[in-house]
Amino acid sequence: MGKTDYLLEQRLFQLDPQLHRRFTNTVSIMPHSLDSYRRLFPEYTDHSIFHSMNVLQFCNDLIGEEQIERMNAYECYVLLMSCYLHDIGMGISESDYEEFKVHLDYEDYFRQPGRDVSDFVRDNHHEFSGLYIRKYAELLEIPSPELVFAVIQVARGHRRTDLFDVNEYPTYLQIDGQSPLNLPYLAAVIRMADEIDVVRHRNPSLLYDIETLTDAHQIECNRLLQAVPRMDILPDKFVLDVRIEDELSGDEKLLENIHNMAEKMQKTLDVCRSVTELRTPFRITQKHVELNFPDPESES
């Protein structure tokens, strides 16, 4: 095991075993619900429980042992729950979709040509996740309205939401007279953790045969994943190793996609660092995203 493996889980168990039990009960029902994303996205990049577990481990890595020791039980619980629930909106049922869509601007969305339900769900899945959490909060064993709000906001926060909005993400959210939660930090961490889950181990080979993919966009996405077999989280930067197969060495589109991915990751990192520095007592220490291309001479 790595030095940061299961730190959040262990910290929650030490601080509040009952809250930890609620969390593990939720995790036990998640695999089937998360796998439901394949109803609308049969060839989509992995959004199963494997992705949730990756995001959770990246949260452990990003926070680190010293900062996790400063987190209270509610902060650990909310972040753990959000890791498993942030993409639950990708696999909502048809009935939930019909119920939830009225809360979103779906009529204007579908006035644009060529858009279908899968596009709408994908583009708004963070909002669908929040609506799912609210509806099924009792089933998920979330013990109070304040914690329901916190889990919803952190889960939604993995994309697009404004982490500087003090109403959406209050700096200190008081619950039951206990130590308050710092929502901006939790949302920034999960957003960064989700952003860096981009390497080869996130291919869908455990779910279906990559060689049978037919969707051009997903073929392109999986070529991108295959070209990045490893990422190292160093104290000051993220380093993405790039390994392009010989038959794809002249693929300019693939190279462009790799650089675009690194640029997008850097933009997310800049936002998340800024949020933590300006609104929280915590820190994200990494400052740069670096691509590491092999030296042809060293590999010959």
Protein Blocks (a to p, Z undefined) as FASTA:
>chain_A
ZZkgoklmmmmmmmommlmmmmmmmmmmmmmmmmmmmmmmmmbccfbfklmmmmmmmmmm
mnommlmmmpcfklmmmmmmmmmmmmmmmmccfklmmmmmmmpcfklmmmpghiafklmm
mmmmmmmmmmmmmmmmmmnopabfklmmmmmmmmmmmgopafkbmklmgfbaceehiacd
dfklmmmmmmmmmmmmmbfklpcklmmcfklpcbfklmmmmmmmmmmmbccddfkbccdd
ddddfklmmmmklmmmmmmmmmmmmmmmmmmmmmmmmmpcbdcfbfbdcdddddfklmZZ
